[in-house]
Amino acid sequence: MHHQPVRIPEHTARAGATSSGCLDRRTLLAALSAAPLLALLQACSSSDSPATSSTAASAPTSTAAPGGSGREVRSGSARRAPDPATALGAARAVNLLGTDLYARLAAGNTDNVVFSSASIMYALAMTRAGARGATGTEMDAVLHASETGSTPEGFHGALNALDAALESRSGEFQVESQTLPVELAISNSLWGQDGVVWVPAFLDLLATEYGAGLRVVDYTSDPEAARSAINNWVAGRTNRRIPELLAPGAITPGVMLTLVNAIYLKAPWLSPFPEAATEDRAFANADGSKVLVPVMSATIDATYSRGDGWQAVDLAYVGNSLTMTLIVPEAGSLAEIESRLPTGLLDTVTSSLAPREVVLDLPRFDIESRVELATVMAALGMPTAFDPDRADFSGMATDQKLFIDLIIHQANITVDEKGTEAAAATAVVMRTTSANTEPPVKLSIDRPFLYAVRDIPTGAALFLGRVSRLG
């Protein structure tokens, strides 16, 4: 059945329009993730396309949203049971996007890097659900949608399957005499302007593949209340590691829709580092300076590999599904090793890991990153989405001409003796260890290194980053 637009009742008039009907440099759609991603779109009103109101086959329902965030409009369609086999294609797409982004974010600087390509993928994939024409084609290429099959439906279905697989990693695990929890949660939501006409097929897809409804807010009359509601939602789903994704003034009367993806991980090491062994040691920063930082030490059964100019070790989290891979370049070769990521370095490393006892020295680290991604995403190959004249997001709304104006991504990660906590996606564990008779290998991480937090069953790298400066 052909779906007609559904109008959300409008209680206030829109403000901020120019005489041409185009909202005056206001952001319109925001896709956030907890390595939050904020993609703001601007809109031009379509005065020659009056909205109509009708009921779709899967009629949306309107209920009070949890957390006091107003009404929630939700498609009548239930979330689809995914095909688990398709998660592997989605994981490949996440990894390819991650290495593309790493090359851009790490180039030309010595900053620490932390980001979640999974979080960015989910937020932009929800945005892709409403893209049409060249806008959608370019987004498909940048998001590596072809890894999941040949149709847009296959892309969204594969991400649904990956989401289900990752969510299943949470649970309580018995380790010797202790019961230890692993928390990995992925949440999606939409925040729409009261009165905008949303296409039912768009709401249906977000409900069936992302489990998301649309919370009605009034950006026009009370932008601060909308900002507070979105920030509270993100904070609640990241254990308050990201308490204020949207800064004061970020929400303006021109905003019409915000898509949010929040990913949170807290996982203990399978073999924790003894706190008594931590002591201050020298770390050589990428800029040549040396600092004393707390360094953890342990002899652990892990998986280890070495190659041309690098060593690598996998550290397991409880549950044996998640792992943190540390890649340590030889002194002075950080940039050269990083340049190999887009050509498959991570696959080379992970495929060559083998059981080994490792005497490991690893600095504690706690890093955060907030980056603006619009220029990066356009340079990767989706410029049309940012062009007010050419962008086509007509699959979202019939009475607005939308284009992306701004994308902000924020992430943080903490690694200490007990394990890892991160807002965005983060996963850490290692392969099953078999007995080995080789002598222990010594790996003292006293210089810049790369890390990837991975899901072993699917191969998805949920976090990528580097530690290049401590102290």
C-alpha positions as CSV (number, residue, x, y, z in Angstrom):
1,M,0.0,0.0,0.0
2,H,1.3,3.4,-0.8
3,H,2.2,5.4,2.3
4,Q,1.0,9.0,2.6
5,P,2.6,11.6,4.8
6,V,1.6,11.7,8.4
7,R,1.3,15.2,10.1
8,I,2.3,15.6,13.7
9,P,-0.1,18.3,15.1
10,E,1.5,21.7,15.1
11,H,0.8,23.9,18.1
12,T,3.2,26.8,17.3
13,A,4.2,28.6,14.1
14,R,7.7,28.1,12.7
15,A,10.1,31.0,13.1
16,G,13.4,32.0,11.4
17,A,12.3,31.8,7.7
18,T,13.6,34.3,5.2
19,S,11.4,35.8,2.5
20,S,12.3,33.0,0.2
21,G,11.0,30.4,2.7
22,C,14.5,29.1,3.4
23,L,15.3,28.8,7.1
24,D,18.1,31.3,7.7
25,R,21.3,29.2,8.3
26,R,19.6,27.0,10.9
27,T,20.4,23.4,11.4
28,L,17.6,21.0,10.7
29,L,18.4,17.4,11.3
30,A,20.8,16.1,13.9
31,A,22.2,12.6,14.1
32,L,24.0,12.0,17.4
33,S,25.8,9.1,18.8
34,A,27.2,8.5,22.2
35,A,30.4,8.7,20.9
36,P,27.7,11.1,20.1
37,L,27.3,12.1,16.5
38,L,25.4,15.3,15.8
39,A,24.5,15.8,12.2
40,L,22.5,19.0,11.9
41,L,20.4,19.6,8.7
42,Q,19.1,22.9,7.5
43,A,15.8,23.2,5.6
44,C,14.0,25.3,3.0
45,S,10.2,25.3,3.2
46,S,8.4,23.8,0.2
47,S,5.6,26.4,0.0
48,D,4.4,24.9,-3.3
49,S,3.9,21.5,-1.8
50,P,1.2,21.7,0.8
51,A,1.1,18.9,3.3
52,T,-1.7,16.4,3.5
53,S,-2.7,14.2,6.4
54,S,-3.8,10.6,6.1
55,T,-3.4,7.3,7.8
56,A,-0.8,4.7,6.7
57,A,-1.2,1.0,6.9
58,S,1.1,0.9,9.9
59,A,-0.5,3.8,11.6
60,P,1.8,5.7,14.0
61,T,0.7,5.9,17.6
62,S,1.3,8.9,20.0
63,T,2.1,8.2,23.6
64,A,3.9,9.9,26.5
65,A,7.6,9.4,25.9
66,P,9.7,8.0,28.8
67,G,11.7,10.4,30.9
68,G,9.3,13.3,30.6
69,S,10.5,14.2,27.1
70,G,7.0,14.8,25.6
71,R,4.9,12.7,23.2
72,E,6.4,9.9,21.2
73,V,5.1,9.1,17.7
74,R,5.9,5.5,16.8
75,S,5.2,3.5,13.7
76,G,2.7,0.7,14.2
77,S,5.4,-1.7,12.8
78,A,7.3,-3.9,15.3
79,R,11.1,-4.2,15.1
80,R,12.0,-6.9,12.7
81,A,13.7,-10.1,13.7
82,P,17.0,-9.9,11.8
83,D,18.9,-12.6,9.9
84,P,22.0,-13.1,12.0
85,A,24.2,-14.0,9.0
86,T,23.8,-10.5,7.6
87,A,25.6,-9.0,10.6
88,L,29.0,-9.9,9.1
89,G,28.4,-7.6,6.1
90,A,27.5,-4.7,8.4
91,A,30.6,-5.3,10.5
92,R,32.7,-5.1,7.3
93,A,31.0,-1.8,6.5
94,V,31.6,-0.4,10.0
95,N,35.3,-1.4,9.8
96,L,35.8,0.2,6.3
97,L,34.2,3.4,7.5
98,G,36.4,3.3,10.5
99,T,39.6,3.1,8.7
100,D,38.5,5.8,6.2
101,L,37.7,8.1,9.1
102,Y,40.9,7.3,11.0
103,A,43.0,8.4,8.1
104,R,41.3,11.8,8.1
105,L,41.1,12.3,11.8
106,A,44.7,11.3,12.6
107,A,46.4,13.1,9.7
108,G,48.5,16.2,10.3
109,N,48.4,16.2,14.1
110,T,49.7,14.4,17.2
111,D,46.4,14.5,19.1
112,N,45.0,11.5,20.9
113,V,42.2,9.9,18.9
114,V,39.0,8.1,20.0
115,F,35.9,7.6,17.9
116,S,33.3,5.0,17.3
117,S,32.7,4.1,13.7
118,A,29.8,2.0,14.8
119,S,28.1,4.9,16.5
120,I,28.7,7.1,13.4
121,M,27.5,4.4,11.1
122,Y,24.2,4.0,13.0
123,A,23.4,7.7,13.1
124,L,24.2,8.3,9.5
125,A,22.4,5.1,8.4
126,M,19.2,6.4,10.0
127,T,19.8,9.6,8.0
128,R,20.4,7.6,4.9
129,A,16.9,6.1,5.4
130,G,15.4,9.3,4.2
131,A,17.9,10.1,1.4
132,R,17.0,9.9,-2.2
133,G,18.7,10.2,-5.6
134,A,22.3,11.2,-5.8
135,T,22.3,12.0,-2.0
136,G,21.5,8.4,-1.2
137,T,23.9,7.0,-3.8
138,E,26.8,9.0,-2.4
139,M,25.9,8.0,1.2
140,D,25.8,4.3,0.2
141,A,29.3,4.6,-1.1
142,V,30.7,6.4,1.9
143,L,29.0,4.0,4.3
144,H,30.1,1.0,2.3
145,A,26.5,-0.3,2.0
146,S,27.5,-2.7,-0.8
147,E,29.2,-4.9,1.9
148,T,25.7,-5.8,3.1
149,G,24.1,-6.6,-0.3
150,S,22.7,-4.7,-3.2
151,T,19.6,-3.0,-1.8
152,P,19.0,-0.2,0.8
153,E,16.7,-2.6,2.6
154,G,19.5,-5.1,2.9
155,F,21.8,-2.4,4.4
156,H,19.4,-1.4,7.2
157,G,18.5,-5.0,7.9
158,A,22.2,-6.0,8.3
159,L,22.7,-3.1,10.7
160,N,19.7,-4.4,12.7
161,A,21.4,-7.8,12.8
162,L,24.7,-6.4,14.0
163,D,22.9,-4.4,16.7
164,A,21.2,-7.6,17.9
165,A,24.5,-9.4,17.9
166,L,26.3,-6.7,19.9
167,E,23.4,-6.3,22.4
168,S,23.7,-10.0,23.1
169,R,27.2,-9.5,24.5
170,S,25.8,-8.0,27.7
171,G,25.3,-10.3,30.7
172,E,26.8,-11.6,33.9
173,F,29.7,-14.0,33.7
174,Q,31.2,-16.3,36.3
175,V,35.0,-15.8,36.6
176,E,36.4,-18.0,39.4
177,S,34.5,-17.0,42.5
178,Q,33.2,-13.7,41.1
179,T,30.1,-12.8,39.0
180,L,31.2,-10.0,36.7
181,P,28.8,-8.0,34.4
182,V,29.5,-6.8,30.9
183,E,27.3,-3.9,29.7
184,L,27.0,-3.1,26.0
185,A,24.0,-1.1,25.0
186,I,23.0,0.5,21.7
187,S,20.1,3.0,21.7
188,N,18.4,4.9,18.9
189,S,15.9,7.8,19.0
190,L,14.5,10.6,16.9
191,W,13.4,14.0,18.1
192,G,11.1,15.8,15.7
193,Q,9.6,19.3,15.5
194,D,5.9,19.6,16.4
195,G,3.9,20.1,13.2
196,V,6.4,18.7,10.6
197,V,5.0,16.1,8.2
198,W,7.0,12.9,8.4
199,V,6.8,10.2,5.7
200,P,5.2,7.0,7.2
201,A,7.7,4.7,5.3
202,F,10.5,6.6,7.0
203,L,9.0,6.0,10.5
204,D,8.3,2.4,9.6
205,L,11.9,1.7,8.6
206,L,13.3,3.4,11.7
207,A,10.9,1.3,13.8
208,T,11.5,-2.1,12.1
209,E,15.3,-1.9,11.7
210,Y,16.5,0.6,14.5
211,G,13.8,0.2,17.1
212,A,13.3,4.0,17.2
213,G,10.3,6.1,17.7
214,L,10.0,9.9,17.2
215,R,9.7,12.1,20.3
216,V,7.9,15.4,19.6
217,V,9.6,18.5,20.8
218,D,9.2,22.2,20.1
219,Y,12.6,23.5,18.8
220,T,10.8,26.7,17.5
221,S,9.3,28.0,20.8
222,D,11.5,26.3,23.4
223,P,14.9,25.2,22.0
224,E,16.5,25.0,25.4
225,A,13.9,22.5,26.6
226,A,14.5,20.4,23.5
227,R,18.3,20.6,24.0
228,S,17.9,19.6,27.6
229,A,15.7,16.6,26.7
230,I,18.2,15.3,24.1
231,N,21.2,15.8,26.5
232,N,19.3,14.0,29.3
233,W,18.5,11.1,27.0
234,V,22.2,10.7,25.9
235,A,23.5,11.1,29.4
236,G,21.1,8.4,30.7
237,R,22.3,5.9,28.0
238,T,26.0,6.6,28.5
239,N,26.1,6.3,32.3
240,R,26.5,10.1,32.2
241,R,29.9,9.9,30.5
242,I,28.5,12.3,28.0
243,P,26.4,14.7,30.1
244,E,26.1,17.6,27.6
245,L,26.4,16.6,24.0
246,L,24.6,19.7,22.8
247,A,26.1,22.9,24.1
248,P,24.0,26.0,24.9
249,G,22.9,27.6,21.7
250,A,23.3,24.5,19.6
251,I,19.6,24.1,19.2
252,T,18.0,27.0,17.3
253,P,14.4,27.5,16.1
254,G,15.3,26.1,12.7
255,V,16.1,22.6,13.9
256,M,13.4,20.2,12.8
257,L,14.7,16.7,13.5
258,T,17.5,15.1,15.6
259,L,18.5,11.4,15.2
260,V,20.4,10.0,18.1
261,N,22.5,6.9,18.5
262,A,24.1,6.2,21.9
263,I,26.5,3.3,22.5
264,Y,27.9,2.5,25.9
265,L,30.3,-0.2,27.1
266,K,31.6,-1.2,30.5
267,A,33.6,-4.4,30.6
268,P,36.1,-5.8,33.0
269,W,39.3,-7.5,31.9
270,L,39.3,-11.3,31.9
271,S,42.7,-11.0,33.5
272,P,42.8,-7.7,35.5
273,F,46.0,-5.8,36.2
274,P,47.0,-5.9,39.9
275,E,46.8,-2.4,41.2
276,A,49.8,-2.9,43.4
277,A,52.0,-3.4,40.3
278,T,51.1,0.0,38.8
279,E,53.9,2.6,39.0
280,D,55.0,5.8,37.3
281,R,57.2,5.2,34.3
282,A,58.3,7.2,31.3
283,F,56.2,7.5,28.2
284,A,57.6,9.1,25.0
285,N,54.9,11.4,23.5
286,A,54.5,11.8,19.7
287,D,55.9,15.3,19.9
288,G,59.2,14.1,21.4
289,S,58.5,15.1,25.0
290,K,58.7,12.5,27.8
291,V,56.4,12.3,30.8
292,L,55.9,10.1,33.8
293,V,52.6,8.3,33.8
294,P,50.9,5.4,35.8
295,V,51.8,2.2,33.9
296,M,50.0,-1.1,34.7
297,S,52.0,-4.3,34.6
298,A,50.9,-8.0,34.4
299,T,52.0,-11.3,33.0
300,I,49.0,-12.6,31.1
301,D,47.8,-15.3,28.7
302,A,46.9,-13.4,25.6
303,T,47.2,-13.5,21.8
304,Y,50.2,-11.8,20.3
305,S,51.6,-11.0,16.9
306,R,54.4,-9.1,15.4
307,G,55.0,-7.9,11.8
308,D,57.0,-5.3,9.8
309,G,57.5,-2.4,12.2
310,W,54.9,-3.4,14.8
311,Q,53.9,-5.6,17.7
312,A,50.3,-6.4,18.7
313,V,48.5,-7.9,21.7
314,D,44.8,-8.7,22.3
315,L,43.4,-8.2,25.8
316,A,40.3,-10.1,26.7
317,Y,37.2,-8.8,28.5
318,V,35.0,-11.1,30.5
319,G,32.6,-13.0,28.3
320,N,35.0,-14.0,25.5
321,S,33.3,-12.0,22.8
322,L,35.0,-8.6,23.0
323,T,38.6,-7.7,22.8
324,M,40.9,-4.7,22.7
325,T,43.7,-5.0,20.2
326,L,46.8,-2.9,20.9
327,I,49.1,-2.2,18.0
328,V,52.5,-0.8,19.0
329,P,54.7,0.7,16.2
330,E,58.4,0.7,16.5
331,A,59.8,4.0,17.8
332,G,59.5,6.7,15.2
333,S,57.2,4.8,12.8
334,L,53.7,5.8,14.0
335,A,52.8,7.6,10.9
336,E,54.0,4.9,8.6
337,I,52.1,2.2,10.5
338,E,49.0,4.3,10.5
339,S,49.2,4.7,6.8
340,R,48.6,1.0,6.4
341,L,45.2,1.0,8.2
342,P,43.2,1.7,5.0
343,T,45.0,-1.1,3.2
344,G,44.1,-3.8,5.7
345,L,46.5,-3.5,8.6
346,L,43.9,-4.4,11.2
347,D,42.9,-7.5,9.3
348,T,46.6,-8.5,9.0
349,V,47.1,-8.0,12.7
350,T,44.0,-9.9,13.9
351,S,44.4,-12.8,11.5
352,S,48.0,-13.4,12.7
353,L,47.3,-13.3,16.5
354,A,48.4,-16.5,18.3
355,P,48.3,-17.6,21.9
356,R,51.3,-16.3,23.9
357,E,52.2,-15.4,27.4
358,V,52.9,-11.7,27.5
359,V,54.7,-9.6,30.1
360,L,52.8,-6.4,29.4
361,D,53.3,-2.8,30.5
362,L,50.4,-0.6,29.5
363,P,49.7,3.0,30.5
364,R,46.4,3.9,32.0
365,F,44.5,6.2,29.7
366,D,41.4,8.3,29.8
367,I,40.8,10.3,26.6
368,E,38.0,12.2,25.0
369,S,37.5,13.6,21.6
370,R,35.0,15.9,20.0
371,V,35.2,16.5,16.2
372,E,33.3,18.2,13.5
373,L,32.8,15.7,10.7
374,A,30.8,17.5,8.0
375,T,34.0,18.4,6.0
376,V,35.4,14.9,6.5
377,M,32.2,13.2,5.3
378,A,31.9,15.5,2.3
379,A,35.5,14.8,1.4
380,L,35.0,11.0,1.7
381,G,32.4,11.3,-1.1
382,M,29.0,12.5,0.0
383,P,29.1,16.3,-0.7
384,T,25.5,16.4,-2.1
385,A,24.1,15.8,1.4
386,F,25.5,19.1,2.5
387,D,24.4,21.2,-0.6
388,P,21.2,23.2,0.1
389,D,20.4,23.2,-3.6
390,R,21.0,19.6,-4.4
391,A,20.5,17.5,-1.2
392,D,17.4,15.2,-1.4
393,F,16.0,14.0,1.9
394,S,12.5,13.8,0.6
395,G,12.1,10.3,2.0
396,M,11.9,11.9,5.5
397,A,9.5,14.9,5.2
398,T,7.3,16.2,2.4
399,D,7.1,19.8,3.5
400,Q,10.8,20.5,4.1
401,K,13.8,20.6,1.9
402,L,16.6,19.3,4.1
403,F,20.3,19.2,3.9
404,I,23.1,18.4,6.4
405,D,24.7,21.5,7.9
406,L,26.8,20.1,10.7
407,I,28.0,16.8,12.1
408,I,29.6,16.6,15.5
409,H,31.0,13.3,17.0
410,Q,32.0,12.9,20.6
411,A,33.6,9.9,22.3
412,N,35.5,9.0,25.3
413,I,37.3,5.9,26.7
414,T,38.8,5.0,30.0
415,V,41.2,2.0,30.5
416,D,42.5,1.1,33.9
417,E,43.5,-2.0,36.0
418,K,39.9,-3.3,36.1
419,G,38.8,-2.9,32.5
420,T,37.3,-0.4,30.1
421,E,34.4,2.1,30.2
422,A,33.5,4.0,27.1
423,A,30.7,6.1,25.7
424,A,30.2,5.3,22.1
425,A,30.9,1.8,21.2
426,T,33.6,-0.2,22.7
427,A,34.3,-3.9,22.8
428,V,37.1,-5.9,24.2
429,V,37.9,-9.6,24.5
430,M,40.2,-12.2,23.1
431,R,40.2,-15.5,21.3
432,T,40.2,-18.7,23.2
433,T,43.7,-19.4,24.5
434,S,45.3,-22.7,23.9
435,A,48.4,-24.0,25.6
436,N,51.7,-22.8,24.3
437,T,55.3,-23.7,25.2
438,E,57.0,-20.5,23.9
439,P,58.7,-18.3,26.4
440,P,56.9,-15.1,27.5
441,V,57.3,-12.1,25.2
442,K,58.0,-8.7,26.8
443,L,55.9,-5.8,25.5
444,S,56.5,-2.4,27.2
445,I,54.2,0.2,25.7
446,D,56.2,3.3,26.4
447,R,55.4,5.2,23.2
448,P,52.4,6.1,21.0
449,F,50.2,3.1,20.0
450,L,46.9,2.3,18.3
451,Y,43.9,0.5,19.7
452,A,40.8,-1.1,18.4
453,V,37.9,-2.4,20.5
454,R,36.5,-5.4,18.6
455,D,33.7,-7.9,18.6
456,I,35.2,-11.3,17.9
457,P,32.1,-13.2,16.5
458,T,31.3,-10.5,13.9
459,G,34.7,-8.9,13.5
460,A,33.3,-5.4,14.0
461,A,35.7,-2.8,15.3
462,L,33.5,-0.7,17.6
463,F,36.2,1.8,18.5
464,L,39.4,2.9,16.8
465,G,41.9,5.3,18.2
466,R,45.5,6.1,19.2
467,V,47.2,7.2,22.3
468,S,49.9,9.6,21.3
469,R,50.1,12.0,24.2
470,L,49.9,11.4,27.9
471,G,50.5,13.5,31.0
